[in-house]
Amino acid sequence: MVRVVQGEVLDVVVDIRPDSPTYGEHLSIVLSGTNYKQLFVPKGFAHGYVVLTDTAIFAYKCDTYYHKMSEAGIRWDDAQLNIDWILPHSTLILSEKDKDLPYFGAHQKYE
Protein backbone atom coordinates (compact mmCIF):
# COMPACT_ATOMS: atom_id res chain seq x y z
CA MET A 1 0.00 0.00 0.00
CA VAL A 2 1.45 3.36 -0.96
CA ARG A 3 0.34 6.92 -0.35
CA VAL A 4 1.73 10.43 -0.42
CA VAL A 5 1.64 12.40 2.80
CA GLN A 6 3.00 15.64 1.34
CA GLY A 7 3.63 16.73 -2.24
CA GLU A 8 2.60 14.88 -5.39
CA VAL A 9 3.85 11.84 -7.32
CA LEU A 10 2.86 9.95 -10.42
CA ASP A 11 2.70 6.35 -9.28
CA VAL A 12 2.93 3.52 -11.84
CA VAL A 13 2.34 -0.22 -11.57
CA VAL A 14 3.11 -2.77 -14.30
CA ASP A 15 1.60 -6.26 -14.45
CA ILE A 16 4.56 -8.67 -14.62
CA ARG A 17 2.59 -11.88 -14.12
CA PRO A 18 3.45 -13.95 -17.23
CA ASP A 19 0.13 -15.82 -17.31
CA SER A 20 -2.01 -12.72 -16.80
CA PRO A 21 -4.23 -11.38 -19.60
CA THR A 22 -2.93 -7.90 -18.68
CA TYR A 23 0.77 -8.90 -18.67
CA GLY A 24 2.92 -5.90 -19.61
CA GLU A 25 0.12 -3.37 -19.14
CA HIS A 26 0.44 -0.49 -16.70
CA LEU A 27 -1.70 1.82 -14.62
CA SER A 28 -0.72 5.36 -13.64
CA ILE A 29 -2.29 7.46 -10.89
CA VAL A 30 -1.41 10.77 -9.27
CA LEU A 31 -1.12 10.45 -5.50
CA SER A 32 -0.85 13.58 -3.38
CA GLY A 33 -1.07 14.90 0.12
CA THR A 34 -4.27 16.70 -0.87
CA ASN A 35 -6.18 14.05 -2.84
CA TYR A 36 -5.65 11.37 -0.13
CA LYS A 37 -5.62 8.56 -2.70
CA GLN A 38 -3.79 5.34 -1.90
CA LEU A 39 -2.70 2.53 -4.18
CA PHE A 40 -2.50 -1.15 -3.35
CA VAL A 41 0.34 -2.81 -5.29
CA PRO A 42 -0.26 -6.57 -5.25
CA LYS A 43 2.40 -9.22 -5.67
CA GLY A 44 3.20 -9.74 -9.34
CA PHE A 45 3.33 -6.03 -10.17
CA ALA A 46 6.36 -3.80 -10.65
CA HIS A 47 6.12 -0.41 -8.99
CA GLY A 48 7.72 2.94 -9.74
CA TYR A 49 7.04 6.62 -9.34
CA VAL A 50 8.22 10.10 -10.23
CA VAL A 51 7.96 13.07 -7.88
CA LEU A 52 5.97 15.88 -9.53
CA THR A 53 6.58 18.56 -6.89
CA ASP A 54 9.83 19.94 -5.47
CA THR A 55 9.61 17.48 -2.58
CA ALA A 56 7.32 14.67 -1.49
CA ILE A 57 6.87 12.39 1.48
CA PHE A 58 5.98 8.96 0.17
CA ALA A 59 4.76 6.23 2.58
CA TYR A 60 4.87 2.46 1.99
CA LYS A 61 3.18 -0.31 3.93
CA CYS A 62 4.85 -3.63 3.04
CA ASP A 63 3.92 -7.25 3.70
CA THR A 64 7.46 -8.43 4.42
CA TYR A 65 10.93 -7.17 5.32
CA TYR A 66 13.26 -5.68 2.72
CA HIS A 67 15.53 -8.28 1.14
CA LYS A 68 18.22 -6.82 -1.12
CA MET A 69 18.77 -10.08 -3.06
CA SER A 70 15.09 -10.05 -4.12
CA GLU A 71 15.36 -6.57 -5.59
CA ALA A 72 14.66 -6.20 -9.33
CA GLY A 73 13.43 -3.56 -11.72
CA ILE A 74 12.55 -2.42 -15.21
CA ARG A 75 13.88 0.59 -17.10
CA TRP A 76 11.64 3.58 -16.67
CA ASP A 77 11.85 4.52 -20.37
CA ASP A 78 11.04 1.09 -21.83
CA ALA A 79 9.40 1.67 -25.24
CA GLN A 80 7.37 -1.54 -24.96
CA LEU A 81 5.66 -0.27 -21.79
CA ASN A 82 5.24 3.27 -23.21
CA ILE A 83 4.70 4.93 -19.81
CA ASP A 84 3.95 8.66 -19.85
CA TRP A 85 5.92 10.01 -16.89
CA ILE A 86 4.37 13.50 -17.40
CA LEU A 87 7.67 15.35 -16.90
CA PRO A 88 10.16 15.98 -19.72
CA HIS A 89 12.69 13.14 -19.75
CA SER A 90 15.57 15.62 -19.74
CA THR A 91 14.49 16.88 -16.29
CA LEU A 92 14.38 13.49 -14.56
CA ILE A 93 17.01 12.66 -11.95
CA LEU A 94 17.72 8.92 -11.74
CA SER A 95 19.76 6.88 -9.33
CA GLU A 96 22.68 4.95 -10.80
CA LYS A 97 20.82 1.75 -9.93
CA ASP A 98 17.76 2.84 -11.95
CA LYS A 99 19.90 3.81 -14.95
CA ASP A 100 21.25 0.25 -15.18
CA LEU A 101 17.95 -1.66 -15.03
CA PRO A 102 17.06 -4.00 -17.92
CA TYR A 103 14.26 -3.42 -20.40
CA PHE A 104 10.96 -5.24 -19.87
CA GLY A 105 11.48 -7.64 -22.78
CA ALA A 106 14.87 -8.68 -21.39
CA HIS A 107 13.18 -10.48 -18.49
CA GLN A 108 12.13 -14.08 -18.95
CA LYS A 109 10.25 -14.37 -15.69
CA TYR A 110 9.58 -12.02 -12.80
CA GLU A 111 9.18 -13.14 -9.23
C-alpha positions as CSV (number, residue, x, y, z in Angstrom):
1,M,0.0,0.0,0.0
2,V,1.4,3.4,-1.0
3,R,0.3,6.9,-0.4
4,V,1.7,10.4,-0.4
5,V,1.6,12.4,2.8
6,Q,3.0,15.6,1.3
7,G,3.6,16.7,-2.2
8,E,2.6,14.9,-5.4
9,V,3.9,11.8,-7.3
10,L,2.9,9.9,-10.4
11,D,2.7,6.3,-9.3
12,V,2.9,3.5,-11.8
13,V,2.3,-0.2,-11.6
14,V,3.1,-2.8,-14.3
15,D,1.6,-6.3,-14.4
16,I,4.6,-8.7,-14.6
17,R,2.6,-11.9,-14.1
18,P,3.5,-13.9,-17.2
19,D,0.1,-15.8,-17.3
20,S,-2.0,-12.7,-16.8
21,P,-4.2,-11.4,-19.6
22,T,-2.9,-7.9,-18.7
23,Y,0.8,-8.9,-18.7
24,G,2.9,-5.9,-19.6
25,E,0.1,-3.4,-19.1
26,H,0.4,-0.5,-16.7
27,L,-1.7,1.8,-14.6
28,S,-0.7,5.4,-13.6
29,I,-2.3,7.5,-10.9
30,V,-1.4,10.8,-9.3
31,L,-1.1,10.5,-5.5
32,S,-0.9,13.6,-3.4
33,G,-1.1,14.9,0.1
34,T,-4.3,16.7,-0.9
35,N,-6.2,14.1,-2.8
36,Y,-5.6,11.4,-0.1
37,K,-5.6,8.6,-2.7
38,Q,-3.8,5.3,-1.9
39,L,-2.7,2.5,-4.2
40,F,-2.5,-1.2,-3.4
41,V,0.3,-2.8,-5.3
42,P,-0.3,-6.6,-5.2
43,K,2.4,-9.2,-5.7
44,G,3.2,-9.7,-9.3
45,F,3.3,-6.0,-10.2
46,A,6.4,-3.8,-10.7
47,H,6.1,-0.4,-9.0
48,G,7.7,2.9,-9.7
49,Y,7.0,6.6,-9.3
50,V,8.2,10.1,-10.2
51,V,8.0,13.1,-7.9
52,L,6.0,15.9,-9.5
53,T,6.6,18.6,-6.9
54,D,9.8,19.9,-5.5
55,T,9.6,17.5,-2.6
56,A,7.3,14.7,-1.5
57,I,6.9,12.4,1.5
58,F,6.0,9.0,0.2
59,A,4.8,6.2,2.6
60,Y,4.9,2.5,2.0
61,K,3.2,-0.3,3.9
62,C,4.9,-3.6,3.0
63,D,3.9,-7.3,3.7
64,T,7.5,-8.4,4.4
65,Y,10.9,-7.2,5.3
66,Y,13.3,-5.7,2.7
67,H,15.5,-8.3,1.1
68,K,18.2,-6.8,-1.1
69,M,18.8,-10.1,-3.1
70,S,15.1,-10.0,-4.1
71,E,15.4,-6.6,-5.6
72,A,14.7,-6.2,-9.3
73,G,13.4,-3.6,-11.7
74,I,12.5,-2.4,-15.2
75,R,13.9,0.6,-17.1
76,W,11.6,3.6,-16.7
77,D,11.8,4.5,-20.4
78,D,11.0,1.1,-21.8
79,A,9.4,1.7,-25.2
80,Q,7.4,-1.5,-25.0
81,L,5.7,-0.3,-21.8
82,N,5.2,3.3,-23.2
83,I,4.7,4.9,-19.8
84,D,3.9,8.7,-19.9
85,W,5.9,10.0,-16.9
86,I,4.4,13.5,-17.4
87,L,7.7,15.4,-16.9
88,P,10.2,16.0,-19.7
89,H,12.7,13.1,-19.7
90,S,15.6,15.6,-19.7
91,T,14.5,16.9,-16.3
92,L,14.4,13.5,-14.6
93,I,17.0,12.7,-12.0
94,L,17.7,8.9,-11.7
95,S,19.8,6.9,-9.3
96,E,22.7,4.9,-10.8
97,K,20.8,1.7,-9.9
98,D,17.8,2.8,-11.9
99,K,19.9,3.8,-14.9
100,D,21.3,0.3,-15.2
101,L,17.9,-1.7,-15.0
102,P,17.1,-4.0,-17.9
103,Y,14.3,-3.4,-20.4
104,F,11.0,-5.2,-19.9
105,G,11.5,-7.6,-22.8
106,A,14.9,-8.7,-21.4
107,H,13.2,-10.5,-18.5
108,Q,12.1,-14.1,-18.9
109,K,10.3,-14.4,-15.7
110,Y,9.6,-12.0,-12.8
111,E,9.2,-13.1,-9.2
